[in-house]
Amino acid sequence: MSEIVNPEGWSNKFHPERESTVFFGEYKCTGKGASSSGRVKFTKALTDDQVKPFLDLSFIDAMKWLLPPPNKV
């Protein structure tokens, strides 16, 4: 992540009630914007086991809407 990332990582846009329904997790972030020291208090550093279900294309039903990779010419 580049330094363009806001150190807080997320904003409730002046609606604190949104913090009770949001899930803000980060996984293996690197780069100038990856420091979690200024992140919102409810940020979670996710483990490999926690993100595993989301790394599979079936999670987003990808075969129904993502195009296949182009054929090499």
GROMACS elastic network, one bead per residue, 0.5 to 0.9 nm:
[ bonds ]
;  ai    aj funct       b0    kb
    1     4     6  0.78798   500
    1     5     6  0.69666   500
    1    29     6  0.67397   500
    1    30     6  0.59787   500
    1    32     6  0.63581   500
    1    33     6  0.50495   500
    1    34     6  0.57492   500
    2     5     6  0.62515   500
    2    30     6  0.85498   500
    2    31     6  0.58227   500
    2    32     6  0.51491   500
    2    34     6  0.74780   500
    3     6     6  0.76072   500
    3     7     6  0.85178   500
    3    31     6  0.76646   500
    3    34     6  0.79058   500
    4     7     6  0.88382   500
    4    32     6  0.85382   500
    4    33     6  0.66096   500
    5     8     6  0.83039   500
    5     9     6  0.65685   500
    5    32     6  0.86347   500
    5    33     6  0.52978   500
    5    34     6  0.79222   500
    6     9     6  0.52297   500
    6    10     6  0.75289   500
    6    33     6  0.74940   500
    6    38     6  0.87431   500
    6    39     6  0.85175   500
    7    10     6  0.83930   500
    7    33     6  0.70756   500
    7    34     6  0.83076   500
    7    35     6  0.74504   500
    7    36     6  0.72530   500
    7    37     6  0.77003   500
    7    38     6  0.50199   500
    7    39     6  0.56821   500
    7    40     6  0.84798   500
    8    11     6  0.71473   500
    8    36     6  0.80151   500
    8    37     6  0.85453   500
    8    38     6  0.52959   500
    8    40     6  0.51698   500
    8    41     6  0.88198   500
    9    24     6  0.85950   500
    9    36     6  0.82871   500
    9    38     6  0.80576   500
    9    39     6  0.55782   500
    9    40     6  0.68352   500
    9    43     6  0.84422   500
   10    13     6  0.89437   500
   10    24     6  0.78069   500
   10    39     6  0.76602   500
   10    40     6  0.68715   500
   10    43     6  0.89297   500
   11    14     6  0.78436   500
   11    15     6  0.88423   500
   11    19     6  0.89565   500
   11    40     6  0.81219   500
   12    15     6  0.52471   500
   12    16     6  0.58575   500
   12    17     6  0.80226   500
   12    18     6  0.60030   500
   12    19     6  0.66761   500
   13    16     6  0.79068   500
   13    18     6  0.87989   500
   14    17     6  0.89546   500
   15    18     6  0.58604   500
   15    19     6  0.80150   500
   16    19     6  0.56207   500
   16    20     6  0.79030   500
   17    20     6  0.57749   500
   17    21     6  0.77038   500
   18    21     6  0.55808   500
   18    22     6  0.63204   500
   19    22     6  0.54233   500
   19    23     6  0.82270   500
   19    42     6  0.81959   500
   20    23     6  0.86039   500
   22    42     6  0.89902   500
   23    42     6  0.79555   500
   23    43     6  0.77670   500
   23    44     6  0.83199   500
   24    40     6  0.88119   500
   24    42     6  0.69253   500
   24    43     6  0.51642   500
   24    44     6  0.63593   500
   24    45     6  0.89124   500
   25    42     6  0.85712   500
   25    43     6  0.55858   500
   25    45     6  0.58029   500
   25    46     6  0.60852   500
   26    29     6  0.66504   500
   26    43     6  0.73628   500
   26    44     6  0.62927   500
   26    45     6  0.51194   500
   26    46     6  0.58334   500
   27    44     6  0.86872   500
   27    45     6  0.60192   500
   27    46     6  0.52223   500
   27    47     6  0.70390   500
   27    48     6  0.80789   500
   27    51     6  0.76282   500
   28    34     6  0.87635   500
   28    45     6  0.79775   500
   28    46     6  0.79253   500
   28    47     6  0.85131   500
   29    33     6  0.84445   500
   29    34     6  0.53412   500
   29    35     6  0.81749   500
   30    33     6  0.74089   500
   30    34     6  0.50512   500
   30    35     6  0.78501   500
   31    34     6  0.53227   500
   31    35     6  0.79408   500
   32    35     6  0.70315   500
   33    36     6  0.84158   500
   35    38     6  0.73072   500
   35    39     6  0.80883   500
   36    39     6  0.51435   500
   36    40     6  0.86180   500
   36    43     6  0.83282   500
   36    45     6  0.88588   500
   37    40     6  0.88964   500
   38    41     6  0.86449   500
   39    42     6  0.81423   500
   39    43     6  0.65096   500
   40    43     6  0.57839   500
   41    44     6  0.85966   500
   46    49     6  0.81102   500
   46    50     6  0.59253   500
   46    51     6  0.66172   500
   47    50     6  0.51479   500
   47    51     6  0.64680   500
   47    52     6  0.86122   500
   48    51     6  0.54596   500
   48    52     6  0.60013   500
   49    52     6  0.52912   500
   49    53     6  0.79514   500
   50    53     6  0.71946   500
   50    54     6  0.83529   500
   51    54     6  0.53918   500
   51    55     6  0.65089   500
   52    55     6  0.53406   500
   52    56     6  0.71985   500
   53    56     6  0.60834   500
   53    58     6  0.88640   500
   53    59     6  0.68284   500
   54    57     6  0.76661   500
   54    58     6  0.84980   500
   54    59     6  0.57925   500
   54    60     6  0.81282   500
   55    58     6  0.86064   500
   55    59     6  0.74415   500
   56    59     6  0.57189   500
   56    60     6  0.80604   500
   57    60     6  0.57954   500
   57    61     6  0.64520   500
   57    62     6  0.53007   500
   57    63     6  0.75751   500
   58    62     6  0.58474   500
   58    63     6  0.73698   500
   59    62     6  0.74382   500
   60    63     6  0.85258   500
   61    64     6  0.59580   500
   61    65     6  0.74227   500
   61    66     6  0.86798   500
   62    65     6  0.55109   500
   62    66     6  0.52966   500
   62    67     6  0.85488   500
   63    66     6  0.59226   500
   63    67     6  0.78179   500
   63    68     6  0.83595   500
   64    67     6  0.85204   500
   67    70     6  0.84462   500
   68    71     6  0.87179   500
   69    72     6  0.89442   500
   70    73     6  0.88802   500
